[in-house]
Structure formats: C-alpha cells, structure tokens
Amino acid sequence: MNIIAEHLTYVYNAGSPFAAKALDDVSLTIEEGEFFGIIGHTGSGKSTFVKHLNGLVRLPSSLKHYKKPKAKKGKPAPIEPSLKVGDYDLANRKTDFYGLRKRVGMVFQYPEAQLFAETVFDDVAFGLKNFEKGMKEEEIEKAVRAAIEIVGLDYAAVKDVSPFDLSGGQKRRAAIAGVIVTRPEILILDEPAAGLDPLGKREIMDLLHRLHGDWCRTVVIVSHDMDEIAENCTRVAVFSEGKLVCALPPKELFLKAEELYALGLDIPLTAKLCLALKERGIDIDCDFTVDGFVRAVLDRKGEAQ
C-alpha cells in the first residue's frame, strides 16, 4: 500500500478565532516497503500528518456536511486536498475507515499509557476482537500469542499478568503487540523510543526492523532523534510550519546541516564528526550510520597508508 498525499491542508478550529493551520499544501508519497522517517520541530505538522493516514484526523471532504468551496470571482477554484492509502481514498466520505484502521496501525508516544485491561492477553486481544468479530477463540489465542512473542515477550509468563505489573520496557512491547496483532500493512509510530535508555532504544528499533517486512510492509516513525533517523530510515521527510521542506535519504539530507539548523533541527553525531573532519581537510563520504562512518574512516586511513 503506497501513501500518496497531494496538496494536503488542514486547519484546526477552522472558521473560528482560534483557527490554526497545521498542514499547508503538503504533497508526499511514501512507497510500500519503506522504513520512513518524519522529523520537524514541535508544531511543524508532522503529528497531524501521520494522524491523517488512518483517518484519526479526517479530510474535510470526507465529512458528512462538507460543502465544496466555491471559486472566488476572478480566481481559480481552490485545489482539493487528496490522500490515498493503497486503494483507500481518504477524501471520500464513503471510504471504509474502519477497514483502513485495521490495515494502518498507529502507536502513539508512550504507548504504555494506553494499557487498560486486566491481563496482557486481554489488552493485546482487544483490538483484534473489535476488527475480527467472527474470529474463533483458538484463532484469537494463536494471533495474540504470535504478537506477544514477536515483540520479545514470553507468552506463558505474561499472558495472565496485569500489564501494570510489567517493567517499563515490557509495557511498551505489550502496547505495540496490541497494535500489530491485526498484522497491519502500515505501522506508524510517534517517537517509538522516547524515554528509553540507550539499550532500550536499540531493542525497540531492532524490534521494528523485525516487524518490517514480515509483519508490516511499511514502517513510518516520527522522531526528534537524528541518530535514530540516520541509523534506521531509508528516507526522511522534513516538516516546518505545516509545510513539507523536503523528503530525502539520510545520506543526502544530513549534508544540509545549515538548512536543518535554521529549521531548529539537529544532525546526527556522525554528521557532526564529518563536518569537523572536513574543517581539517579530511572529506569522509558515508551514509551517517555509525557502521558506515567507521568503515569510511578505516577506508580513508587505508588509502593514506
């Protein structure tokens, strides 16, 4: 399922004194199979954008009482925003948004705060039972077991335990299991490693790579951590003041250090090291991952010897 947004514009509290434009003419395509990153300062529009992808925020044209805006005298008709996720046309009010949400999973920041059931099993099974109302109990158990195990938890050890008795890392894994249990084709995560120590961050990102491909064809992460973005993403979209600035592979994006600094964003440590070396006359060509940087430095050293 490709994601194709064209001229996506969204205004919170439209028509009121508190109107605020969160998205401004955003056109962006995310290809099926990508591990896609989205970055931007607070209020840049990135979270509003991803909430559109499973209909949590709806295009005005998909709402019941929508009236198409008329062209003003002497001016062209306003461009209608368009958003398609696979075969789902999210600008159409007749779209099956219920079916869309089964195929596009959303994990919010600090997802462990969404845990609520008496047992881990019940929590993970909740969404599945809502989406698959005719599913047999043995099928539900099989799906829940698979989801719990793929996130790295011991099914027998945790299934009857209260999710509130789990450790912080286990809670986050259980919350993710509750989203992926339906095997969504697209998985969207807002700051998936927020609040975790370095080891916890590595474990969560390793988990997302295990999910990517086998469980979820496409993974989209929103993050403030530029090292995380450089290490994991195939392409990155930069948002600022509701607009899409660019969408590039990390290797190309993080060469634009001054532009990113001007937008209030940082660059990965590897990019900072490359800049420092360049100031000393040493050019290092790498993809800004840690492994890529080390390889490039060793290759450069070997050439010099």
KAPEJO-V513962 format. One record per pair of residues at least 12 apart in sequence whose ideal C-beta (glycine too) atoms are under 10 Angstrom apart, sorted by sequence separation. I is the first residue (numbers start at 0). J is the second residue. D is the distance in Angstrom with one decimal. If there is no record, write none. Layout:
# KAPEJO-V513962
<<I/J/D> <I/J/D>>
This chain:
# KAPEJO-V513962
<<8/20/7.2> <9/21/5.1> <10/22/8.3> <37/49/6.7> <67/79/7.5> <82/94/9.9> <86/98/10.0> <87/99/4.8> <124/136/9.8> <127/139/6.1> <157/169/7.1> <162/174/8.0> <191/203/5.5> <192/204/6.5> <220/232/7.2> <234/246/6.0> <235/247/6.3> <252/264/10.0> <253/265/9.9> <254/266/9.2> <273/285/6.9> <283/295/4.9> <8/21/8.9> <9/22/4.3> <10/23/9.2> <86/99/9.7> <152/165/8.4> <156/169/9.9> <160/173/9.4> <175/188/8.0> <191/204/7.5> <207/220/7.3> <218/231/8.7> <219/232/9.3> <222/235/9.3> <234/247/6.6> <235/248/7.4> <245/258/8.5> <253/266/5.1> <272/285/9.4> <282/295/9.6> <283/296/6.3> <285/298/9.3> <8/22/5.5> <9/23/8.6> <85/99/8.5> <140/154/9.6> <144/158/7.8> <218/232/9.0> <234/248/5.4> <235/249/5.8> <244/258/7.9> <245/259/10.0> <252/266/8.8> <253/267/6.0> <256/270/6.3> <269/283/8.9> <273/287/7.6> <284/298/9.1> <285/299/9.7> <7/22/5.4> <8/23/5.9> <84/99/6.5> <87/102/8.0> <124/139/5.7> <127/142/5.9> <128/143/9.8> <143/158/7.7> <157/172/9.3> <162/177/9.2> <188/203/8.9> <191/206/8.8> <192/207/9.2> <218/233/9.6> <220/235/9.8> <221/236/9.7> <233/248/6.7> <234/249/7.9> <237/252/7.1> <244/259/9.1> <252/267/9.9> <255/270/9.7> <256/271/8.1> <270/285/9.1> <272/287/9.5> <281/296/9.0> <283/298/9.1> <284/299/8.8> <6/22/9.8> <7/23/8.8> <8/24/5.7> <9/25/8.8> <86/102/9.9> <87/103/8.5> <123/139/9.7> <124/140/8.3> <127/143/6.9> <152/168/9.8> <153/169/9.8> <157/173/7.2> <175/191/8.1> <191/207/6.5> <204/220/8.8> <232/248/8.2> <233/249/8.2> <235/251/9.2> <236/252/9.4> <253/269/8.1> <254/270/7.8> <269/285/6.8> <271/287/9.9> <276/292/10.0> <283/299/6.3> <6/23/9.7> <7/24/7.4> <8/25/7.3> <85/102/7.2> <151/168/9.1> <152/169/6.3> <219/236/9.2> <221/238/9.4> <232/249/5.9> <234/251/9.3> <235/252/5.2> <249/266/10.0> <253/270/4.3> <256/273/9.2> <257/274/9.9> <269/286/8.7> <270/287/5.3> <282/299/8.3> <4/22/8.9> <6/24/5.4> <7/25/4.3> <84/102/7.9> <85/103/8.8> <124/142/8.0> <125/143/9.9> <140/158/9.0> <151/169/8.8> <231/249/8.8> <234/252/8.5> <235/253/8.7> <237/255/8.9> <244/262/6.8> <249/267/7.9> <252/270/9.3> <253/271/9.5> <256/274/6.2> <269/287/4.7> <281/299/7.0> <5/24/9.3> <6/25/7.5> <7/26/7.1> <25/44/7.3> <60/79/6.5> <84/103/6.2> <120/139/9.3> <123/142/8.8> <124/143/5.0> <127/146/8.3> <150/169/9.1> <157/176/9.7> <188/207/7.2> <230/249/8.5> <254/273/8.8> <268/287/9.0> <269/288/6.9> <273/292/7.3> <276/295/9.9> <5/25/8.6> <6/26/6.0> <7/27/7.8> <59/79/9.4> <60/80/7.3> <120/140/8.1> <123/143/4.9> <126/146/10.0> <152/172/5.6> <171/191/8.3> <204/224/9.9> <211/231/9.4> <229/249/4.7> <232/252/9.3> <239/259/9.9> <244/264/9.6> <249/269/9.8> <250/270/9.9> <253/273/8.5> <254/274/9.6> <267/287/5.2> <269/289/6.3> <272/292/6.7> <276/296/8.4> <4/25/5.9> <5/26/4.9> <21/42/8.3> <22/43/9.8> <23/44/7.5> <27/48/7.8> <58/79/8.9> <59/80/7.9> <60/81/8.9> <61/82/9.0> <122/143/9.5> <123/144/9.2> <150/171/8.8> <151/172/5.9> <152/173/6.7> <171/192/9.1> <186/207/7.7> <228/249/6.3> <229/250/8.6> <237/258/8.7> <249/270/9.0> <253/274/9.8> <266/287/8.2> <267/288/8.5> <268/289/8.2> <269/290/9.7> <4/26/6.1> <5/27/8.6> <21/43/9.1> <22/44/4.9> <25/47/9.5> <58/80/5.7> <60/82/9.7> <104/126/8.7> <121/143/9.2> <124/146/9.1> <150/172/4.1> <171/193/9.6> <188/210/10.0> <237/259/7.4> <239/261/9.3> <240/262/9.0> <267/289/8.8> <269/291/7.5> <270/292/9.0> <273/295/8.5> <281/303/9.4> <3/26/8.7> <4/27/5.0> <5/28/8.8> <19/42/9.0> <21/44/5.1> <22/45/9.6> <25/48/6.5> <29/52/8.7> <58/81/8.2> <120/143/5.9> <123/146/5.7> <149/172/9.5> <150/173/7.3> <171/194/8.9> <204/227/6.7> <208/231/7.3> <229/252/8.7> <239/262/4.9> <269/292/4.3> <273/296/9.6> <276/299/8.9> <3/27/8.1> <4/28/7.5> <20/44/8.6> <21/45/9.7> <58/82/6.1> <119/143/8.9> <120/144/8.8> <123/147/6.0> <150/174/9.1> <151/175/9.9> <152/176/7.2> <171/195/7.7> <186/210/6.5> <200/224/7.8> <203/227/9.5> <207/231/7.4> <225/249/8.8> <228/252/8.4> <229/253/6.4> <238/262/9.1> <239/263/8.0> <268/292/8.8> <269/293/9.1> <272/296/8.7> <2/27/7.7> <3/28/5.1> <4/29/8.5> <21/46/8.6> <22/47/5.7> <57/82/9.7> <65/90/9.7> <101/126/8.5> <147/172/8.3> <150/175/5.5> <151/176/9.5> <186/211/7.9> <228/253/8.7> <237/262/6.9> <239/264/8.4> <267/292/9.0> <2/28/6.8> <3/29/8.1> <21/47/4.1> <22/48/6.1> <25/51/9.3> <100/126/9.0> <101/127/9.3> <146/172/9.9> <147/173/7.4> <149/175/9.3> <150/176/4.7> <200/226/9.2> <201/227/9.7> <204/230/7.2> <205/231/9.8> <238/264/10.0> <269/295/9.3> <1/28/6.5> <2/29/4.1> <3/30/9.6> <20/47/9.9> <21/48/8.4> <61/88/8.6> <65/92/7.1> <120/147/7.9> <123/150/9.2> <146/173/9.4> <149/176/7.5> <150/177/9.6> <167/194/7.9> <168/195/7.1> <179/206/9.9> <183/210/9.8> <191/218/9.3> <200/227/6.9> <204/231/5.6> <225/252/9.4> <237/264/7.3> <269/296/10.0> <1/29/6.9> <2/30/8.2> <54/82/9.4> <60/88/9.8> <61/89/6.2> <64/92/9.7> <101/129/9.1> <102/130/9.6> <119/147/7.0> <148/176/8.8> <167/195/7.9> <168/196/9.1> <171/199/8.2> <175/203/8.3> <182/210/9.7> <186/214/7.7> <187/215/9.5> <192/220/8.8> <193/221/9.9> <225/253/7.4> <0/29/9.4> <1/30/5.7> <2/31/8.5> <21/50/9.6> <22/51/7.9> <51/80/9.3> <60/89/9.0> <61/90/5.9> <63/92/6.4> <100/129/9.6> <101/130/4.5> <123/152/9.5> <146/175/8.6> <147/176/5.2> <150/179/7.5> <167/196/9.7> <186/215/4.0> <191/220/5.7> <193/222/8.4> <201/230/9.3> <0/30/9.8> <1/31/5.3> <21/51/10.0> <52/82/7.8> <54/84/8.9> <58/88/9.6> <60/90/4.7> <61/91/6.2> <62/92/6.6> <100/130/7.8> <101/131/8.3> <146/176/4.2> <147/177/9.5> <149/179/7.3> <150/180/9.9> <168/198/9.0> <172/202/8.7> <184/214/9.3> <185/215/6.6> <186/216/8.9> <187/217/8.9> <188/218/7.4> <189/219/9.5> <190/220/8.0> <191/221/8.5> <192/222/7.5> <193/223/8.2> <200/230/9.8> <0/31/5.7> <1/32/9.4> <2/33/9.2> <51/82/6.0> <53/84/7.7> <58/89/5.8> <59/90/8.8> <60/91/7.4> <61/92/4.8> <123/154/9.9> <145/176/9.2> <146/177/7.6> <149/180/9.5> <168/199/5.4> <171/202/9.6> <172/203/8.1> <175/206/7.3> <179/210/6.3> <182/213/9.4> <183/214/8.1> <184/215/6.5> <185/216/7.0> <186/217/7.2> <187/218/8.0> <188/219/7.3> <189/220/7.9> <190/221/6.1> <191/222/7.5> <193/224/8.5> <0/32/9.9> <1/33/9.4> <52/84/6.1> <57/89/7.5> <58/90/4.9> <60/92/7.2> <61/93/8.7> <97/129/9.2> <98/130/8.6> <146/178/8.8> <167/199/7.9> <171/203/6.9> <175/207/8.7> <182/214/5.8> <183/215/5.8> <184/216/5.0> <185/217/4.6> <186/218/5.1> <187/219/4.6> <188/220/5.0> <189/221/4.6> <190/222/5.9> <192/224/6.8> <253/285/9.9> <2/35/8.6> <51/84/9.2> <54/87/8.5> <56/89/9.9> <57/90/9.3> <58/91/8.9> <61/94/6.5> <97/130/7.9> <119/152/7.7> <143/176/7.9> <146/179/5.6> <147/180/8.5> <166/199/10.0> <182/215/7.5> <183/216/9.0> <184/217/6.7> <185/218/7.8> <186/219/7.2> <187/220/7.8> <188/221/7.1> <189/222/8.5> <190/223/6.9> <191/224/9.8> <253/286/9.2> <254/287/8.8> <22/56/9.2> <48/82/9.7> <53/87/9.3> <58/92/9.3> <120/154/8.6> <123/157/9.5> <124/158/9.8> <143/177/9.1> <145/179/9.4> <146/180/4.0> <168/202/7.0> <172/206/7.1> <180/214/9.7> <182/216/9.9> <183/217/9.2> <185/219/6.9> <186/220/9.0> <187/221/7.8> <188/222/8.6> <190/224/8.2> <225/259/8.3> <250/284/9.0> <253/287/5.0> <9/44/8.1> <21/56/8.5> <52/87/9.8> <54/89/6.2> <57/92/8.9> <61/96/7.9> <119/154/9.0> <123/158/8.5> <145/180/7.9> <146/181/8.8> <168/203/8.1> <171/206/9.4> <175/210/8.3> <179/214/5.7> <192/227/6.2> <250/285/7.8> <251/286/9.8> <252/287/8.6> <11/47/8.0> <53/89/8.9> <58/94/9.7> <144/180/9.8> <146/182/8.5> <179/215/6.7> <191/227/8.6> <250/286/4.5> <251/287/9.9> <7/44/9.4> <52/89/8.1> <57/94/9.6> <119/156/9.5> <120/157/8.3> <121/158/9.2> <143/180/6.1> <145/182/8.9> <178/215/9.6> <190/227/9.4> <229/266/8.4> <230/267/8.0> <249/286/6.7> <250/287/6.2> <9/47/5.9> <51/89/6.9> <119/157/4.7> <120/158/4.3> <121/159/9.5> <142/180/5.6> <228/266/9.8> <229/267/4.2> <248/286/8.1> <249/287/5.5> <250/288/9.1> <9/48/8.4> <57/96/7.9> <118/157/8.6> <119/158/5.7> <120/159/6.7> <122/161/9.3> <123/162/9.0> <142/181/8.1> <192/231/9.9> <225/264/7.3> <226/265/9.1> <228/267/7.4> <229/268/8.8> <230/269/9.1> <248/287/9.7> <249/288/8.0> <7/47/9.4> <54/94/7.8> <118/158/6.6> <119/159/7.6> <120/160/8.9> <121/161/9.8> <122/162/5.2> <142/182/8.1> <191/231/9.9> <225/265/5.1> <226/266/9.3> <227/267/8.7> <229/269/6.6> <7/48/7.2> <9/50/9.3> <54/95/9.8> <55/96/9.4> <118/159/5.3> <119/160/5.6> <121/162/8.8> <139/180/9.0> <223/264/8.4> <224/265/8.8> <225/266/5.6> <226/267/4.7> <229/270/7.4> <250/291/8.4> <9/51/7.2> <54/96/4.2> <117/159/9.2> <118/160/6.5> <119/161/7.7> <120/162/9.6> <223/265/8.2> <225/267/4.6> <226/268/5.9> <249/291/9.8> <53/96/7.9> <54/97/9.0> <117/160/9.7> <118/161/6.5> <119/162/5.2> <224/267/8.9> <225/268/8.3> <226/269/7.7> <4/48/7.6> <7/51/6.8> <117/161/6.3> <118/162/7.4> <119/163/9.9> <225/269/9.5> <226/270/9.4> <11/56/9.0> <54/99/5.7> <55/100/8.4> <116/161/8.5> <117/162/8.6> <119/164/9.2> <225/270/7.8> <13/59/7.7> <53/99/5.9> <54/100/6.6> <116/162/6.7> <117/163/9.5> <118/164/10.0> <119/165/7.2> <225/271/9.7> <2/49/9.9> <4/51/7.5> <9/56/6.6> <52/99/8.8> <53/100/5.0> <114/161/9.0> <115/162/8.0> <116/163/9.8> <4/52/8.5> <9/57/9.2> <53/101/9.3> <55/103/9.7> <114/162/4.1> <115/163/9.3> <122/170/9.9> <2/51/9.5> <9/58/7.7> <10/59/8.8> <53/102/8.3> <54/103/8.2> <113/162/9.7> <114/163/6.8> <131/180/9.7> <2/52/6.2> <8/58/9.2> <9/59/8.2> <53/103/3.9> <55/105/6.8> <119/169/8.7> <123/173/6.6> <126/176/10.0> <127/177/8.4> <130/180/9.1> <131/181/7.5> <7/58/7.7> <8/59/9.2> <52/103/5.8> <53/104/7.7> <54/105/9.9> <111/162/7.9> <114/165/8.4> <119/170/9.4> <122/173/6.4> <123/174/8.9> <126/177/5.8> <130/181/5.4> <151/202/7.4> <53/105/5.5> <55/107/9.7> <111/163/9.2> <122/174/7.9> <123/175/9.6> <124/176/9.8> <125/177/6.5> <126/178/6.9> <128/180/9.7> <129/181/9.2> <151/203/9.8> <52/105/7.9> <119/172/9.8> <120/173/9.8> <123/176/4.8> <124/177/8.1> <126/179/9.5> <127/180/4.8> <130/183/9.9> <150/203/9.5> <4/58/9.9> <24/78/7.8> <26/80/9.5> <31/85/8.2> <49/103/9.7> <111/165/8.3> <119/173/5.3> <122/176/8.3> <123/177/4.7> <126/180/6.3> <127/181/5.8> <151/205/8.8> <25/80/8.5> <26/81/8.9> <27/82/9.8> <28/83/9.7> <29/84/9.2> <50/105/7.7> <111/166/10.0> <122/177/5.5> <123/178/9.2> <125/180/8.9> <126/181/6.2> <127/182/9.6> <151/206/6.3> <24/80/8.5> <49/105/7.5> <111/167/6.9> <114/170/6.1> <121/177/9.8> <123/179/9.2> <124/180/7.2> <150/206/6.0> <229/285/9.9> <230/286/9.6> <25/82/9.6> <50/107/9.5> <111/168/9.1> <113/170/9.7> <114/171/9.5> <116/173/9.9> <119/176/8.1> <123/180/5.5> <126/183/10.0> <149/206/8.1> <229/286/7.7> <230/287/8.4> <231/288/8.7> <22/80/8.4> <49/107/9.9> <109/167/9.8> <111/169/8.8> <112/170/8.8> <119/177/9.0> <122/180/9.9> <151/209/8.5> <229/287/4.3> <230/288/5.2> <111/170/3.6> <112/171/9.9> <114/173/6.5> <150/209/8.7> <228/287/9.1> <229/288/5.9> <230/289/6.9> <110/170/8.3> <111/171/5.1> <113/173/9.9> <114/174/5.8> <149/209/6.7> <150/210/8.3> <229/289/8.6> <230/290/8.7> <46/107/9.2> <109/170/9.4> <110/171/6.1> <111/172/9.0> <113/174/5.7> <116/177/8.9> <149/210/6.9> <226/287/8.8> <230/291/9.4> <46/108/8.7> <109/171/8.0> <110/172/9.5> <111/173/7.5> <112/174/8.2> <115/177/9.9> <225/287/8.8> <226/288/9.1> <229/291/8.9> <110/173/8.9> <111/174/5.1> <114/177/7.9> <226/289/8.1> <229/292/9.5> <110/174/3.6> <111/175/9.4> <113/177/7.7> <149/213/8.2> <150/214/9.9> <106/171/9.0> <109/174/8.8> <110/175/6.4> <113/178/9.0> <149/214/6.5> <107/174/8.9> <110/177/8.3> <106/174/7.0> <110/178/7.5> <146/214/8.5> <8/77/9.1> <106/175/5.8> <145/214/9.0> <8/78/8.5> <6/77/9.3> <8/79/9.6> <9/80/7.8> <104/175/9.0> <106/177/9.1> <107/178/9.4> <6/78/4.7> <8/80/5.3> <106/178/5.2> <5/78/8.4> <6/79/7.3> <7/80/4.8> <104/177/9.4> <105/178/6.9> <106/179/8.5> <5/79/9.0> <6/80/5.1> <7/81/7.5> <104/178/4.3> <5/80/7.1> <6/81/6.6> <7/82/6.0> <104/179/6.0> <4/80/7.8> <5/81/4.2> <6/82/9.6> <104/180/9.1> <4/81/7.2> <5/82/7.5> <104/181/6.9> <3/81/7.5> <4/82/4.9> <5/83/8.5> <104/182/8.8> <105/183/8.7> <110/188/8.2> <3/82/7.3> <4/83/8.1> <102/181/8.0> <104/183/3.6> <110/189/8.8> <2/82/7.9> <3/83/4.8> <4/84/9.2> <101/181/5.1> <102/182/8.8> <103/183/5.8> <104/184/8.7> <105/185/9.3> <106/186/7.1> <107/187/9.3> <108/188/8.6> <109/189/9.1> <110/190/9.8> <2/83/7.5> <3/84/8.0> <100/181/8.9> <101/182/8.9> <102/183/5.4> <103/184/7.2> <104/185/7.0> <105/186/8.3> <106/187/6.9> <107/188/8.3> <108/189/4.6> <109/190/8.0> <110/191/8.3> <1/83/7.7> <2/84/5.3> <3/85/9.5> <7/89/9.6> <101/183/6.8> <102/184/4.9> <103/185/4.6> <104/186/4.9> <105/187/5.1> <106/188/4.4> <107/189/5.4> <108/190/4.4> <0/83/9.2> <1/84/7.8> <2/85/8.2> <7/90/9.6> <100/183/8.5> <101/184/9.3> <102/185/6.8> <103/186/8.1> <104/187/6.8> <105/188/8.0> <106/189/7.0> <107/190/8.7> <108/191/8.3> <110/193/9.8> <111/194/9.4> <0/84/5.8> <1/85/6.8> <99/183/9.9> <103/187/6.8> <104/188/8.8> <105/189/7.9> <106/190/9.5> <107/191/9.8> <109/193/6.4> <0/85/3.2> <2/87/9.9> <4/89/9.0> <5/90/9.5> <106/191/6.6> <108/193/5.5> <109/194/6.6> <0/86/7.8> <99/185/9.7> <108/194/8.7> <0/87/8.1> <2/89/9.8> <0/99/9.7> <85/184/7.3> <84/184/9.1> <85/185/8.4> <2/103/8.8> <84/185/7.1> <106/207/9.7> <0/102/6.9> <0/103/8.0> <104/210/9.8> <104/214/9.6> <104/215/7.1> <103/215/9.6> <102/215/9.8> <108/221/8.3> <102/216/9.9> <103/217/9.2> <104/218/9.9> <105/219/9.7> <106/220/9.3> <107/221/10.0> <103/219/9.4> <53/183/8.7> <53/185/8.0> <55/187/9.9> <52/185/7.1> <84/217/9.9> <53/187/7.2> <52/187/6.1> <50/187/8.8> <49/187/5.1> <48/187/10.0> <49/188/8.9> <50/189/9.0> <49/189/6.7> <46/189/6.2> <45/189/8.6> <46/190/9.4> <35/185/9.7> <37/187/9.2> <33/185/9.9> <35/187/9.3> <37/189/9.1> <31/184/7.9> <31/185/8.4> <29/185/8.4> <52/219/7.5> <34/204/9.9> <49/219/6.5> <48/219/9.7> <49/220/9.3> <49/221/6.0> <34/207/7.7> <48/221/8.7> <34/208/7.5> <46/221/6.4> <45/221/5.3> <34/211/5.6> <45/222/9.4> <33/211/9.2> <34/212/9.2> <45/223/9.8> <32/211/8.6> <32/212/7.6> <34/215/10.0> <35/217/7.0> <36/218/9.5> <37/219/6.7> <38/220/9.6> <39/221/8.4> <41/223/8.6> <0/183/9.6> <2/185/7.2> <33/216/9.1> <34/217/7.9> <35/218/7.0> <36/219/7.8> <37/220/7.2> <38/221/7.7> <40/223/8.4> <0/184/5.1> <1/185/9.7> <32/216/5.8> <33/217/5.7> <34/218/4.9> <35/219/4.7> <36/220/5.6> <37/221/4.8> <38/222/6.4> <39/223/8.8> <0/185/6.0> <2/187/9.7> <31/216/5.5> <32/217/6.1> <33/218/7.7> <34/219/8.2> <35/220/7.4> <36/221/7.8> <37/222/7.6> <38/223/7.1> <31/217/5.6> <32/218/9.5> <33/219/7.8> <34/220/7.8> <35/221/9.9> <36/222/6.3> <38/224/9.0> <30/217/7.8> <38/225/7.3> <29/217/6.7> <36/224/9.7> <48/236/8.3> <36/225/9.4> <38/227/9.9> <29/219/6.5> <38/228/6.1> <48/238/6.9> <36/227/8.1> <37/228/8.9> <45/236/7.9> <47/238/9.1> <36/228/4.4> <45/237/9.0> <46/238/9.3> <36/229/8.9> <45/238/4.5> <48/241/9.2> <38/232/9.3> <43/237/8.4> <44/238/4.8> <45/239/9.4> <47/241/8.1> <36/231/7.3> <37/232/9.1> <43/238/4.1> <44/239/8.0> <48/243/8.5> <35/231/10.0> <36/232/3.6> <42/238/9.6> <43/239/5.2> <44/240/7.4> <45/241/9.7> <34/231/6.0> <35/232/6.3> <36/233/8.4> <37/234/10.0> <38/235/6.1> <39/236/8.3> <40/237/10.0> <42/239/9.5> <43/240/6.5> <44/241/4.2> <34/232/5.5> <35/233/6.8> <36/234/7.2> <37/235/7.2> <38/236/7.4> <39/237/6.2> <40/238/8.4> <42/240/7.8> <43/241/7.1> <44/242/7.4> <45/243/9.7> <33/232/8.2> <34/233/5.1> <35/234/5.7> <36/235/4.2> <37/236/5.0> <38/237/5.7> <39/238/3.5> <40/239/7.0> <42/241/8.6> <43/242/8.5> <44/243/8.4> <33/233/5.1> <34/234/8.4> <35/235/7.5> <36/236/7.2> <37/237/8.2> <38/238/7.3> <39/239/5.9> <40/240/8.9> <43/243/9.8> <32/233/8.5> <33/234/6.0> <35/236/7.2> <36/237/9.4> <37/238/6.7> <38/239/9.6> <39/240/8.9> <43/244/9.0> <39/241/9.5> <30/233/8.9> <39/242/9.6> <30/234/8.4> <39/243/9.4> <29/234/8.0> <39/244/8.2> <37/243/9.7> <38/244/9.6> <29/236/8.1> <27/236/5.9> <37/246/9.1> <36/246/9.6> <25/236/9.0> <27/238/9.4> <35/246/8.6> <25/238/7.8> <36/249/7.7> <38/252/8.7> <2/217/7.7> <23/238/9.9> <0/216/7.1> <1/217/8.6> <22/238/8.6> <23/239/10.0> <25/241/7.5> <27/243/5.5> <36/252/9.1> <0/217/7.0> <2/219/8.0> <21/238/10.0> <23/240/7.3> <24/241/8.5> <25/242/6.8> <26/243/6.9> <29/246/8.6> <23/241/3.9> <24/242/7.0> <25/243/4.8> <28/246/8.2> <21/240/9.7> <22/241/5.1> <23/242/5.0> <24/243/8.4> <27/246/6.0> <43/262/8.2> <20/240/8.7> <21/241/5.7> <22/242/8.1> <23/243/8.9> <26/246/9.7> <43/263/8.8> <20/241/5.4> <22/243/8.9> <38/259/8.6> <43/264/9.2> <19/241/9.1> <20/242/9.8> <40/262/6.7> <41/263/8.9> <39/262/7.6> <40/263/4.3> <38/262/9.1> <39/263/8.8> <40/264/6.5> <39/264/7.4> <38/264/6.2> <38/265/9.3> <10/241/9.4> <9/241/8.3> <8/241/8.2> <7/241/9.8> <7/243/8.9> <4/243/8.8>>
